[in-house]
Amino acid sequence: MKTHRLVTLLPALALGMTPVISAEAPLADFIRENLEFATAQYTHLLGQVEGKEGLPRTFEQGELKVIPPKDWTSGFFAGSLWYLFEATGKPSWREAARRYTAPIESVKNNTNTHDLGFMLYTSHGQGLRLTGDAHYREVLLTGAGSLSTRFNPAVGCIQSWNARRGWQFPVIIDNMMNLELLTWASRTSGDPKFRDLAIRHADTTIKNHFRADGSSIHVVDYDPATGAIRARQTHQGAADDSAWARGQAWGLYGYTMMARETRQPAYLAQARSIARFLMNHPRLPADRVPYWDFDAPGIPTAPRDASAGAIMCSALFELATLVPPEDAAGYRTFAIGQLRSLGSPAYRANLGENGGFLLMHSTGNLPGKTEIDVPINYADYYFLEALLRCQAGLAPKA
């Protein structure tokens, strides 16, 4: 019988080597090795960010790029540290996570952004889940109150960006990701208003953002007085009628989360519709890591987006927990294939390289000519989340 040996990471690191585990290795070994790699790589990243005023976002042209707490990606580094604490149980990761969670509290009263869920729920939310710290609870409730001020009853949505580029009330598909902060706030506080706003936003987005094939538009602009649609356009995609890959992944993750939070059949149906579009797309590469846009010019040499693959992968592992077993197997098998690709040398960095980030080959905003073929903090966050979700699925049921 063929046997597999898990390569131990830390001795290899001491020798300046990058350990590689076979793509055919048992899944439990594959997950364990990737988490072990992540602890070593993030130890390096912590050293890189030490002394810098800011939180790590990406690594470009040999330089670690850091951002202030008000950046929409500010919570992901702390969130990744919390996941490493969850994976290892080691107090050193808990203390590192606390350290990089603390400065993000400063955004809790910010009513000029829709991204408070991204900022606070990935950092303070994970901290609360793993430590029960009551202070994190208060920060999150304050943040939920701030986010709710951006809801417009006439539109039925939370405003994403402030008026810009001719848009009066732009709503982006990404905003689905901020709704979990609101559903959590209602469950925690007992006040149904937060959940009601999340449901209104999700319902309006189903109605106005999605095409018949399950793909989504990036930006829908509304008249804030009447709720009438003024435009359907893109900001980061290849064209107004294209399927920007990360936007599709945000939609899949967002409706899967809303199905879990509300148990409303419409949200589960929407998540499954998006999953069908993505999993069966003729331009999804064989390794299941998408191009930055499914309609990108230049395919098959167009840049990939590992972040979109990681978000999609994590969402599919959760979607598998919400459907009958015969359907769950398909989602889980597909997600495992994505996870193995992301954890392979094609996308996973060498130890001590890539600025300390885990994944290579993400695309932030190609039309804006920023963050093209680079590591990005949210790609790492959802990759770690996918690893832990996959691992949880392997655990014996009580």
C-alpha positions as CSV (number, residue, x, y, z in Angstrom):
1,M,0.0,0.0,0.0
2,K,1.3,3.4,-0.9
3,T,2.2,5.6,2.1
4,H,2.5,9.4,2.3
5,R,4.8,11.3,4.6
6,L,4.0,14.8,5.7
7,V,7.0,17.1,5.2
8,T,7.8,19.0,8.4
9,L,8.1,22.7,7.7
10,L,10.3,24.3,10.3
11,P,13.5,22.2,9.8
12,A,13.2,22.9,6.1
13,L,12.9,26.6,6.8
14,A,16.0,26.5,8.9
15,L,17.8,25.0,5.9
16,G,16.5,27.6,3.5
17,M,14.4,25.1,1.7
18,T,10.7,25.2,0.6
19,P,9.0,21.9,1.6
20,V,6.6,20.5,-1.0
21,I,3.8,18.0,-0.2
22,S,2.5,15.9,-3.1
23,A,-0.7,17.0,-4.7
24,E,-1.8,13.4,-4.2
25,A,-1.3,13.4,-0.5
26,P,-4.2,12.6,1.8
27,L,-6.4,15.7,2.3
28,A,-5.7,15.9,6.0
29,D,-2.0,16.0,5.4
30,F,-2.4,18.6,2.7
31,I,-4.3,20.8,5.0
32,R,-1.9,20.3,7.9
33,E,1.1,21.1,5.8
34,N,-0.5,24.3,4.4
35,L,-1.4,25.5,7.8
36,E,2.1,24.7,9.0
37,F,3.5,26.7,6.1
38,A,1.2,29.6,6.9
39,T,2.5,29.8,10.5
40,A,6.1,30.0,9.2
41,Q,5.3,32.4,6.4
42,Y,3.3,34.7,8.6
43,T,6.1,34.7,11.2
44,H,8.2,36.2,8.4
45,L,5.4,38.7,7.5
46,L,5.2,39.8,11.1
47,G,8.9,40.6,11.0
48,Q,8.4,42.5,7.8
49,V,5.6,44.7,9.2
50,E,7.3,45.3,12.5
51,G,8.1,49.0,13.0
52,K,5.8,50.1,10.1
53,E,2.8,52.4,10.7
54,G,0.1,50.5,9.1
55,L,-1.3,47.0,8.2
56,P,0.0,44.9,5.4
57,R,-2.1,44.8,2.2
58,T,0.2,43.7,-0.6
59,F,3.8,43.3,-1.8
60,E,4.7,45.1,-5.1
61,Q,8.1,45.8,-6.7
62,G,10.0,44.4,-3.8
63,E,8.2,46.6,-1.2
64,L,5.6,45.7,1.5
65,K,2.6,48.0,1.1
66,V,0.9,49.0,4.3
67,I,-2.5,50.7,4.8
68,P,-4.2,52.7,7.6
69,P,-7.2,51.3,9.5
70,K,-9.7,53.2,7.2
71,D,-8.7,51.1,4.2
72,W,-11.4,48.6,3.3
73,T,-8.8,45.7,3.5
74,S,-7.6,46.6,7.0
75,G,-9.2,43.8,8.9
76,F,-7.9,40.9,6.8
77,F,-4.4,40.6,8.2
78,A,-5.7,40.5,11.8
79,G,-8.3,38.0,10.6
80,S,-5.6,35.7,9.2
81,L,-3.7,35.9,12.5
82,W,-6.9,34.9,14.3
83,Y,-7.3,31.9,12.0
84,L,-3.7,30.9,12.8
85,F,-4.5,31.1,16.5
86,E,-7.5,28.9,15.8
87,A,-5.4,26.5,13.8
88,T,-2.6,26.2,16.4
89,G,-4.1,27.2,19.7
90,K,-0.8,29.0,20.5
91,P,-1.1,32.1,22.6
92,S,1.5,33.9,20.5
93,W,-0.8,34.0,17.6
94,R,-3.7,35.2,19.8
95,E,-1.5,38.1,21.0
96,A,-0.4,39.0,17.5
97,A,-4.0,39.0,16.4
98,R,-5.0,41.2,19.3
99,R,-2.2,43.6,18.5
100,Y,-3.3,44.1,14.9
101,T,-7.0,44.1,15.7
102,A,-6.7,47.0,18.1
103,P,-6.1,49.9,15.7
104,I,-9.1,48.9,13.5
105,E,-11.4,49.9,16.3
106,S,-10.9,53.5,15.2
107,V,-13.3,52.9,12.2
108,K,-16.3,51.9,14.3
109,N,-18.0,55.3,14.1
110,N,-17.2,55.8,10.4
111,T,-20.5,56.4,8.5
112,N,-18.8,57.2,5.2
113,T,-18.1,53.6,4.2
114,H,-20.0,50.4,3.5
115,D,-17.0,48.3,4.3
116,L,-17.3,48.1,8.1
117,G,-18.2,44.5,7.8
118,F,-14.9,43.8,6.0
119,M,-12.9,45.9,8.4
120,L,-14.5,44.9,11.7
121,Y,-16.1,41.5,11.3
122,T,-12.9,39.9,10.0
123,S,-10.9,41.3,12.9
124,H,-13.1,42.0,15.9
125,G,-15.6,39.4,14.9
126,Q,-13.0,36.6,14.7
127,G,-11.6,37.9,18.0
128,L,-15.0,37.7,19.7
129,R,-15.7,34.2,18.3
130,L,-12.3,32.9,19.5
131,T,-11.9,34.7,22.9
132,G,-15.4,36.0,23.9
133,D,-13.9,39.4,24.7
134,A,-16.8,41.6,25.5
135,H,-15.0,44.7,24.3
136,Y,-15.0,43.3,20.7
137,R,-18.8,42.8,21.0
138,E,-19.3,46.5,21.8
139,V,-17.0,47.6,18.9
140,L,-19.0,45.4,16.5
141,L,-22.4,46.7,17.7
142,T,-21.2,50.3,17.3
143,G,-19.9,49.5,13.8
144,A,-23.3,47.9,12.9
145,G,-25.0,51.1,13.9
146,S,-22.7,53.1,11.8
147,L,-23.2,50.8,8.8
148,S,-27.0,50.9,9.1
149,T,-27.0,54.7,8.6
150,R,-26.1,54.1,5.0
151,F,-29.4,52.3,4.3
152,N,-31.9,54.1,2.1
153,P,-35.6,52.9,2.4
154,A,-36.5,54.2,-1.0
155,V,-33.8,52.2,-2.6
156,G,-33.9,49.3,-0.3
157,C,-30.1,49.1,-0.1
158,I,-27.1,50.2,1.9
159,Q,-25.2,52.7,-0.2
160,S,-21.7,51.5,-1.2
161,W,-19.6,54.5,-2.3
162,N,-20.6,58.0,-1.8
163,A,-21.8,59.9,-5.0
164,R,-18.9,59.7,-7.5
165,R,-18.3,59.3,-11.3
166,G,-21.8,60.5,-12.1
167,W,-23.3,57.8,-9.8
168,Q,-25.8,59.2,-7.2
169,F,-26.3,56.0,-5.1
170,P,-24.0,53.3,-6.2
171,V,-24.4,49.8,-4.8
172,I,-21.8,47.2,-5.6
173,I,-22.1,43.4,-5.4
174,D,-19.2,43.4,-2.9
175,N,-21.6,45.0,-0.3
176,M,-23.2,41.6,0.2
177,M,-20.1,40.7,2.3
178,N,-20.9,43.4,4.9
179,L,-24.3,42.1,5.8
180,E,-23.1,39.5,8.2
181,L,-22.2,42.2,10.6
182,L,-25.8,43.3,10.6
183,T,-27.4,39.8,11.0
184,W,-24.9,39.2,13.9
185,A,-25.9,42.5,15.5
186,S,-29.6,41.6,15.5
187,R,-28.9,38.2,17.0
188,T,-26.6,39.6,19.6
189,S,-28.6,42.7,20.6
190,G,-32.1,41.4,20.1
191,D,-33.0,44.4,17.9
192,P,-34.4,43.1,14.6
193,K,-33.7,46.3,12.6
194,F,-30.2,45.2,11.6
195,R,-31.4,41.9,10.2
196,D,-34.3,43.6,8.5
197,L,-31.9,46.0,6.7
198,A,-29.7,43.1,5.6
199,I,-32.7,41.2,4.2
200,R,-33.9,44.3,2.3
201,H,-30.5,44.8,0.8
202,A,-30.1,41.2,-0.2
203,D,-33.6,41.1,-1.7
204,T,-33.0,44.3,-3.8
205,T,-29.7,43.0,-4.9
206,I,-31.2,39.7,-6.2
207,K,-33.7,41.7,-8.1
208,N,-31.4,44.2,-9.7
209,H,-27.8,42.9,-9.8
210,F,-28.2,39.5,-11.4
211,R,-28.6,38.2,-15.0
212,A,-30.6,35.2,-16.1
213,D,-27.4,33.0,-16.2
214,G,-26.6,33.7,-12.6
215,S,-23.8,36.2,-13.2
216,S,-23.9,39.6,-11.5
217,I,-23.3,43.2,-12.5
218,H,-20.7,45.1,-10.5
219,V,-22.4,48.4,-9.9
220,V,-26.1,49.4,-9.9
221,D,-26.7,53.1,-9.5
222,Y,-30.0,54.2,-8.0
223,D,-31.9,57.5,-7.7
224,P,-31.8,58.0,-3.9
225,A,-35.2,59.8,-3.9
226,T,-37.2,57.3,-5.9
227,G,-35.2,54.1,-5.9
228,A,-35.3,54.0,-9.7
229,I,-32.3,52.4,-11.4
230,R,-30.1,55.0,-13.2
231,A,-27.4,52.7,-14.6
232,R,-25.9,49.2,-14.5
233,Q,-22.1,49.4,-15.0
234,T,-18.7,48.0,-13.9
235,H,-15.9,49.6,-12.1
236,Q,-13.3,46.8,-11.8
237,G,-14.6,44.4,-14.5
238,A,-13.7,44.2,-18.2
239,A,-17.0,45.6,-19.4
240,D,-20.4,46.6,-18.1
241,D,-21.8,43.2,-19.4
242,S,-18.9,41.1,-18.3
243,A,-18.6,38.8,-15.3
244,W,-15.8,40.2,-13.1
245,A,-14.5,37.2,-11.2
246,R,-14.1,38.6,-7.7
247,G,-17.6,40.1,-7.9
248,Q,-19.1,36.7,-8.8
249,A,-17.2,35.2,-5.8
250,W,-18.5,38.0,-3.5
251,G,-22.0,37.2,-4.6
252,L,-21.6,33.5,-4.0
253,Y,-20.2,34.0,-0.6
254,G,-22.7,36.7,0.4
255,Y,-25.8,34.7,-0.5
256,T,-24.4,31.5,1.0
257,M,-23.9,33.5,4.2
258,M,-27.4,35.0,4.1
259,A,-28.8,31.5,3.5
260,R,-27.1,30.3,6.7
261,E,-28.0,33.4,8.7
262,T,-31.7,33.6,7.7
263,R,-32.6,30.1,6.3
264,Q,-34.5,31.8,3.6
265,P,-34.9,29.5,0.5
266,A,-34.5,32.3,-1.9
267,Y,-30.9,33.0,-0.7
268,L,-29.9,29.4,-1.0
269,A,-31.4,29.2,-4.5
270,Q,-29.4,32.3,-5.4
271,A,-26.2,30.9,-4.1
272,R,-26.7,27.7,-6.0
273,S,-27.5,29.7,-9.2
274,I,-24.2,31.6,-8.9
275,A,-22.3,28.3,-8.1
276,R,-23.7,26.8,-11.3
277,F,-22.5,29.8,-13.3
278,L,-19.0,29.6,-11.9
279,M,-18.5,25.9,-11.7
280,N,-19.7,25.2,-15.2
281,H,-18.2,28.3,-17.0
282,P,-16.4,27.3,-20.2
283,R,-13.7,29.8,-19.5
284,L,-12.9,28.6,-15.9
285,P,-9.4,27.1,-16.2
286,A,-8.8,23.5,-15.5
287,D,-7.1,24.3,-12.2
288,R,-10.3,26.2,-11.2
289,V,-8.5,29.5,-10.4
290,P,-10.3,32.1,-12.5
291,Y,-9.1,34.7,-14.8
292,W,-9.6,38.2,-13.3
293,D,-12.8,38.5,-15.4
294,F,-14.6,35.6,-17.1
295,D,-14.9,37.8,-20.2
296,A,-11.4,39.2,-20.0
297,P,-9.6,40.1,-23.2
298,G,-6.5,38.0,-23.9
299,I,-7.8,34.7,-22.4
300,P,-6.0,32.3,-21.9
301,T,-3.0,34.6,-21.1
302,A,-5.1,37.1,-19.1
303,P,-4.1,37.5,-15.4
304,R,-5.6,35.1,-12.9
305,D,-7.2,36.2,-9.6
306,A,-6.3,33.8,-6.8
307,S,-8.3,35.9,-4.4
308,A,-11.5,35.2,-6.4
309,G,-10.6,31.5,-6.3
310,A,-10.0,31.6,-2.6
311,I,-13.3,33.4,-1.9
312,M,-15.2,31.0,-4.1
313,C,-13.5,28.0,-2.6
314,S,-14.4,29.0,1.0
315,A,-18.0,29.8,0.0
316,L,-18.4,26.4,-1.7
317,F,-17.3,24.6,1.5
318,E,-20.0,26.4,3.4
319,L,-22.6,25.9,0.7
320,A,-22.0,22.2,1.0
321,T,-23.2,22.3,4.6
322,L,-26.6,23.8,3.6
323,V,-27.7,21.4,0.9
324,P,-28.7,17.7,0.8
325,P,-25.7,15.2,0.9
326,E,-26.0,14.3,-2.8
327,D,-25.6,17.9,-3.8
328,A,-23.0,18.7,-1.1
329,A,-20.6,16.2,-2.5
330,G,-20.3,18.0,-5.8
331,Y,-19.6,21.4,-4.1
332,R,-17.1,19.9,-1.7
333,T,-15.3,18.0,-4.4
334,F,-15.0,21.1,-6.6
335,A,-13.8,23.2,-3.7
336,I,-11.2,20.6,-2.7
337,G,-9.8,20.8,-6.3
338,Q,-9.6,24.6,-6.0
339,L,-7.9,24.3,-2.6
340,R,-5.3,21.9,-3.9
341,S,-4.5,24.3,-6.8
342,L,-4.2,27.3,-4.5
343,G,-1.9,25.3,-2.1
344,S,0.3,24.1,-5.0
345,P,3.6,25.7,-6.1
346,A,1.6,27.4,-9.0
347,Y,-0.1,29.8,-6.5
348,R,1.5,29.3,-3.1
349,A,4.6,31.3,-2.4
350,N,8.0,30.0,-1.4
351,L,8.9,30.4,2.2
352,G,10.3,33.8,3.0
353,E,9.3,35.2,-0.4
354,N,6.2,37.1,-1.7
355,G,6.6,39.7,1.1
356,G,5.5,37.0,3.6
357,F,2.1,36.6,2.0
358,L,0.8,33.1,1.3
359,L,-0.7,33.3,-2.2
360,M,0.6,34.8,-5.4
361,H,-1.2,35.9,-8.6
362,S,-4.2,37.9,-7.4
363,T,-5.6,40.9,-9.3
364,G,-7.0,43.9,-7.4
365,N,-8.1,46.4,-10.0
366,L,-6.9,45.7,-13.5
367,P,-8.8,48.6,-15.2
368,G,-7.4,50.9,-12.6
369,K,-3.9,49.4,-13.2
370,T,-3.4,48.6,-9.6
371,E,-2.4,45.4,-7.8
372,I,-2.0,43.2,-10.9
373,D,-0.5,39.7,-10.3
374,V,0.4,40.4,-6.7
375,P,-0.3,38.9,-3.3
376,I,-3.3,40.5,-1.5
377,N,-4.2,40.2,2.2
378,Y,-7.8,39.1,1.5
379,A,-6.6,36.2,-0.7
380,D,-4.7,34.8,2.2
381,Y,-7.6,35.3,4.6
382,Y,-10.1,33.4,2.5
383,F,-7.5,30.7,1.7
384,L,-6.9,30.1,5.4
385,E,-10.7,30.1,6.0
386,A,-11.1,27.5,3.2
387,L,-8.4,25.3,4.8
388,L,-10.1,25.4,8.2
389,R,-13.6,24.8,6.7
390,C,-12.3,21.9,4.7
391,Q,-10.6,20.5,7.8
392,A,-13.8,20.9,9.8
393,G,-15.6,18.8,7.2
394,L,-13.1,16.0,7.8
395,A,-13.7,15.9,11.6
396,P,-15.8,13.0,12.9
397,K,-19.4,14.1,13.6
398,A,-20.4,14.0,17.3
